[in-house]
Amino acid sequence: MGTFENYLIAVRPWSFSTSMMPVLLGTALAYPSLRAMSIIVLLLTCISALCVHAAANLFNTYYDYMHGVDTPLHDDKNKDKQNDVDNIDDRTLIEGLLKPNDVVRLGLILYAIGTIAFLFLTNFSPAKEPYLAVIFFGALPLSFLYTGGIGFKYIALGDIIILLTFGPITVVFSYMAQAGHYSIYPILYALPLTLNTEAILHSNNTRDMKHDLSVGILTLSILLGKRYSYYLYCLLMYSPYIIILYIMINISWYFFLPLLTIFYAYRLCEEFKNDQLIKLPNRTALLNFLLGFLYILSIVITNTVRKEQQFLF
């Protein structure tokens, strides 16, 4: 059980909502064009997306450790400070919970499971296999290159990878898997969740910016500085509500549901302003889950009430 718990910590399950919500969103958007939603397709899509996400988390842990990003300091005072602030999400290797080879092995296994799930998915999905393959095998290496290989995270390009993979790519992949065809609308509807997911990464990078700078890492937070990072965080937090409000006015009043979380978003912005950053990424991830759940629920209710889906744009 101890080893299982260590592996569970390593994959960072608290972050899984950022990959599961786009899958559910794509499925909800595809429902109006379906006679019946395929549960098998949904499960296989979830498994493939979740495995790729978990594997990416593991390789992120591994390469941060190998590059010295998450190496604990020898001085007890500084070590405690670093563990409390900088390494709050990557304790697997710095605390010796697992060995580096164990992390890599599990990451490869998860990539393999995700690929197998995708191959099964192509047999059940009405979408043409090459189109799904382009999306899946395009996103998989991007998840690795976030810290592995090129290491986009270390050259201030990690935000672009997150915006693509945990937004349009996953939503369109899920939509196509169910509906069998491509549409521009899932990308547009993905914007609120995409921006909110980027807020998680941005808060994490802002929390760690001093340490990242000391080990030679360049992030968007470092480029912007603390003040403008706060402005960007607020923009990422409040923009989804403006988009959803527009949808509510033009599509259905049921979209008031995700707007209820704006009070929590305001509180998180205040925590950022007051430099309360230690738990902010985790709390922003909780908002991502709540916002995503209510956003998808409002789409499902609207689809149920209306016979035909009326798109935003």
C-alpha positions as CSV (number, residue, x, y, z in Angstrom):
1,M,0.0,0.0,0.0
2,G,2.9,2.3,0.7
3,T,4.3,1.9,-2.8
4,F,0.9,2.4,-4.3
5,E,0.5,5.6,-2.4
6,N,3.9,6.8,-3.6
7,Y,2.9,6.1,-7.2
8,L,-0.4,7.9,-6.6
9,I,1.4,11.0,-5.3
10,A,3.7,10.9,-8.3
11,V,1.0,11.1,-10.9
12,R,-0.6,14.1,-9.1
13,P,-4.3,13.1,-9.2
14,W,-5.4,16.6,-8.0
15,S,-4.6,17.9,-11.5
16,F,-6.6,15.3,-13.4
17,S,-9.7,17.6,-13.7
18,T,-7.7,19.7,-16.3
19,S,-7.7,16.7,-18.7
20,M,-11.1,15.1,-17.7
21,M,-13.2,18.3,-18.0
22,P,-12.1,19.0,-21.7
23,V,-13.0,15.3,-22.5
24,L,-16.5,15.7,-20.9
25,L,-16.9,19.1,-22.5
26,G,-16.2,17.7,-26.0
27,T,-18.7,14.8,-25.4
28,A,-21.4,17.3,-24.2
29,L,-20.9,19.4,-27.3
30,A,-21.1,16.4,-29.5
31,Y,-24.3,15.0,-28.0
32,P,-26.8,17.1,-30.1
33,S,-25.5,15.6,-33.3
34,L,-25.7,12.0,-31.9
35,R,-28.6,9.6,-31.8
36,A,-27.1,8.0,-28.8
37,M,-23.9,8.8,-26.9
38,S,-21.3,6.0,-26.8
39,I,-20.3,5.2,-23.2
40,I,-17.5,3.0,-24.6
41,V,-16.1,5.8,-26.6
42,L,-16.3,8.2,-23.6
43,L,-14.5,5.7,-21.3
44,L,-11.7,5.0,-23.9
45,T,-11.3,8.7,-24.5
46,C,-11.0,9.4,-20.8
47,I,-8.5,6.6,-20.3
48,S,-6.3,7.7,-23.2
49,A,-6.3,11.4,-22.1
50,L,-5.8,10.6,-18.4
51,C,-2.9,8.2,-19.1
52,V,-1.1,10.8,-21.3
53,H,-1.7,13.5,-18.6
54,A,-0.4,11.2,-15.8
55,A,2.6,10.2,-17.9
56,A,3.4,13.9,-18.6
57,N,3.2,14.6,-14.8
58,L,5.7,11.8,-14.2
59,F,8.2,13.0,-16.8
60,N,7.8,16.6,-15.5
61,T,8.8,15.3,-12.1
62,Y,11.7,13.3,-13.5
63,Y,13.2,16.1,-15.7
64,D,12.7,18.8,-13.0
65,Y,14.7,16.5,-10.7
66,M,17.4,15.7,-13.2
67,H,17.8,19.4,-14.1
68,G,18.1,20.3,-10.4
69,V,14.9,22.2,-10.3
70,D,13.5,20.1,-7.5
71,T,16.7,19.1,-5.7
72,P,16.4,19.8,-2.0
73,L,18.9,22.2,-0.4
74,H,21.3,20.7,2.1
75,D,20.9,23.6,4.6
76,D,18.0,22.7,6.9
77,K,16.5,26.2,7.0
78,N,16.6,26.6,3.2
79,K,15.5,23.1,2.7
80,D,12.4,23.6,4.7
81,K,11.6,26.7,2.9
82,Q,12.1,25.1,-0.5
83,N,10.0,22.0,0.4
84,D,7.2,24.2,1.7
85,V,7.1,26.5,-1.3
86,D,8.8,25.3,-4.4
87,N,8.5,21.5,-4.3
88,I,5.0,21.2,-3.0
89,D,3.8,19.2,-6.0
90,D,7.0,17.3,-6.8
91,R,7.9,15.5,-3.6
92,T,8.3,12.0,-5.3
93,L,12.0,12.1,-6.0
94,I,13.3,14.8,-3.6
95,E,11.9,12.9,-0.7
96,G,12.9,9.5,-2.0
97,L,9.4,8.1,-2.3
98,L,10.4,6.6,-5.7
99,K,13.6,6.2,-7.7
100,P,14.1,8.1,-11.0
101,N,13.9,4.8,-12.9
102,D,10.6,3.9,-11.3
103,V,9.1,7.3,-12.4
104,V,10.3,6.8,-16.0
105,R,9.1,3.2,-16.1
106,L,5.6,4.2,-14.9
107,G,5.5,7.1,-17.3
108,L,6.3,4.8,-20.2
109,I,3.7,2.2,-19.0
110,L,1.0,4.9,-18.9
111,Y,1.9,6.2,-22.4
112,A,1.6,2.6,-23.6
113,I,-1.8,2.1,-21.9
114,G,-3.0,5.4,-23.3
115,T,-1.9,4.3,-26.8
116,I,-3.7,0.9,-26.4
117,A,-6.8,2.7,-25.3
118,F,-6.6,4.9,-28.3
119,L,-6.3,2.0,-30.7
120,F,-9.4,0.4,-29.2
121,L,-11.1,3.8,-29.5
122,T,-10.5,3.9,-33.2
123,N,-12.6,0.7,-33.5
124,F,-15.6,2.1,-31.7
125,S,-15.5,5.7,-32.8
126,P,-17.3,6.9,-36.0
127,A,-14.5,9.2,-36.7
128,K,-12.0,8.4,-39.4
129,E,-8.9,6.9,-37.8
130,P,-6.2,9.1,-39.5
131,Y,-7.8,12.3,-38.1
132,L,-8.0,11.0,-34.6
133,A,-4.4,9.7,-34.9
134,V,-3.1,13.1,-36.0
135,I,-4.6,14.6,-32.8
136,F,-3.6,11.9,-30.4
137,F,0.0,11.3,-31.7
138,G,0.4,15.1,-32.0
139,A,-0.6,15.7,-28.4
140,L,1.4,12.8,-26.9
141,P,4.9,14.1,-27.8
142,L,3.9,17.6,-26.8
143,S,3.1,16.3,-23.3
144,F,6.6,14.9,-23.1
145,L,8.4,17.9,-24.6
146,Y,6.9,20.1,-21.9
147,T,10.0,19.2,-19.8
148,G,11.7,16.4,-21.8
149,G,13.7,17.0,-25.0
150,I,13.3,20.6,-25.9
151,G,11.9,21.4,-22.5
152,F,9.4,24.1,-23.4
153,K,8.8,24.7,-19.7
154,Y,12.3,25.9,-19.2
155,I,12.3,28.5,-22.1
156,A,9.0,30.3,-21.2
157,L,7.0,28.3,-23.8
158,G,5.3,25.9,-21.4
159,D,2.2,28.1,-21.3
160,I,1.6,27.6,-25.0
161,I,1.8,23.8,-24.6
162,I,-0.7,23.9,-21.7
163,L,-3.1,26.2,-23.7
164,L,-3.1,23.8,-26.6
165,T,-3.2,20.4,-25.0
166,F,-5.6,21.1,-22.1
167,G,-7.9,23.1,-24.3
168,P,-8.6,22.9,-28.0
169,I,-6.7,19.7,-28.7
170,T,-8.4,17.6,-26.0
171,V,-11.9,19.0,-26.5
172,V,-11.7,18.5,-30.3
173,F,-10.3,15.0,-29.8
174,S,-13.3,14.1,-27.6
175,Y,-15.8,15.8,-29.8
176,M,-14.5,14.0,-33.0
177,A,-14.4,10.6,-31.2
178,Q,-18.1,10.9,-30.4
179,A,-19.5,12.9,-33.4
180,G,-17.2,11.4,-36.0
181,H,-16.5,14.8,-37.7
182,Y,-14.6,18.0,-37.0
183,S,-16.2,21.3,-36.0
184,I,-14.9,24.7,-35.0
185,Y,-17.5,25.2,-32.2
186,P,-15.7,22.9,-29.7
187,I,-12.6,25.1,-29.9
188,L,-14.7,28.2,-29.2
189,Y,-16.6,26.6,-26.3
190,A,-13.3,25.4,-24.9
191,L,-12.0,28.9,-24.2
192,P,-13.3,29.4,-20.7
193,L,-11.8,26.1,-19.4
194,T,-8.6,26.7,-21.4
195,L,-8.0,30.1,-19.8
196,N,-8.8,28.8,-16.3
197,T,-6.4,25.9,-16.8
198,E,-3.6,28.2,-17.8
199,A,-4.3,30.1,-14.5
200,I,-3.3,27.0,-12.6
201,L,0.1,26.8,-14.4
202,H,0.6,30.6,-14.1
203,S,0.0,30.6,-10.3
204,N,2.4,27.7,-9.9
205,N,5.1,29.4,-11.9
206,T,4.6,32.7,-10.0
207,R,4.9,30.8,-6.7
208,D,8.2,29.2,-7.8
209,M,9.6,32.1,-9.8
210,K,12.4,33.0,-7.4
211,H,13.6,29.4,-7.2
212,D,13.2,28.9,-11.0
213,L,15.3,32.0,-11.7
214,S,18.0,30.7,-9.3
215,V,18.4,27.5,-11.3
216,G,18.3,29.1,-14.7
217,I,14.7,28.4,-15.7
218,L,12.8,31.1,-17.7
219,T,9.0,31.2,-17.3
220,L,6.4,33.7,-18.4
221,S,6.0,34.7,-14.7
222,I,9.7,35.6,-14.6
223,L,9.4,37.7,-17.8
224,L,6.4,39.6,-16.5
225,G,7.4,40.0,-12.9
226,K,5.2,39.7,-9.8
227,R,3.0,42.8,-10.6
228,Y,2.1,41.9,-14.1
229,S,1.8,38.2,-13.3
230,Y,-0.9,39.2,-10.9
231,Y,-2.7,41.2,-13.7
232,L,-2.4,38.2,-16.0
233,Y,-3.7,35.8,-13.4
234,C,-6.8,38.1,-12.9
235,L,-7.3,38.2,-16.7
236,L,-7.1,34.4,-16.9
237,M,-9.6,34.1,-14.0
238,Y,-12.2,36.6,-15.1
239,S,-12.2,36.2,-18.9
240,P,-14.0,32.9,-18.7
241,Y,-16.9,34.5,-16.9
242,I,-17.2,37.2,-19.5
243,I,-17.4,34.6,-22.2
244,I,-19.9,32.5,-20.3
245,L,-22.0,35.6,-19.6
246,Y,-22.1,36.2,-23.3
247,I,-23.2,32.6,-23.9
248,M,-25.9,33.0,-21.2
249,I,-27.3,36.1,-22.8
250,N,-27.3,34.7,-26.3
251,I,-27.9,31.0,-25.8
252,S,-29.5,30.0,-22.5
253,W,-29.9,31.4,-19.0
254,Y,-28.9,28.0,-17.7
255,F,-25.3,29.2,-18.1
256,F,-25.7,31.2,-14.9
257,L,-24.5,28.0,-13.1
258,P,-20.8,28.4,-13.7
259,L,-21.0,32.1,-13.0
260,L,-21.7,31.2,-9.4
261,T,-18.1,30.4,-8.9
262,I,-16.9,33.9,-9.6
263,F,-16.9,34.7,-5.9
264,Y,-14.3,31.9,-5.4
265,A,-12.3,33.3,-8.3
266,Y,-12.3,36.7,-6.7
267,R,-11.0,35.2,-3.4
268,L,-8.2,33.5,-5.3
269,C,-7.2,36.7,-7.0
270,E,-7.1,38.4,-3.6
271,E,-4.8,35.6,-2.3
272,F,-2.5,36.1,-5.3
273,K,-2.5,39.9,-4.5
274,N,-1.6,39.2,-0.9
275,D,1.2,36.8,-1.9
276,Q,-0.6,33.8,-0.5
277,L,0.8,31.5,-3.2
278,I,1.7,28.2,-1.5
279,K,-1.6,26.5,-2.0
280,L,-2.9,28.7,-4.8
281,P,-2.3,26.3,-7.7
282,N,-4.2,23.5,-5.9
283,R,-7.0,25.9,-5.0
284,T,-7.1,27.2,-8.6
285,A,-7.4,23.5,-9.7
286,L,-10.4,23.2,-7.5
287,L,-12.0,26.2,-9.1
288,N,-11.2,24.6,-12.5
289,F,-13.1,21.5,-11.5
290,L,-16.1,23.5,-10.1
291,L,-16.2,25.8,-13.1
292,G,-15.9,22.9,-15.6
293,F,-18.5,20.8,-13.9
294,L,-21.1,23.6,-13.8
295,Y,-20.2,24.7,-17.3
296,I,-20.7,21.2,-18.7
297,L,-23.9,20.8,-16.7
298,S,-25.3,23.9,-18.1
299,I,-24.6,22.6,-21.7
300,V,-26.2,19.3,-20.9
301,I,-29.3,21.0,-19.5
302,T,-29.5,23.3,-22.5
303,N,-29.2,20.3,-24.8
304,T,-31.9,18.5,-22.9
305,V,-34.4,21.4,-23.0
306,R,-33.8,22.3,-26.6
307,K,-34.4,19.9,-29.4
308,E,-31.6,21.5,-31.5
309,Q,-28.3,22.9,-30.2
310,Q,-27.9,26.6,-30.9
311,F,-24.2,27.4,-31.1
312,L,-22.6,30.5,-29.8
313,F,-20.9,31.8,-33.0
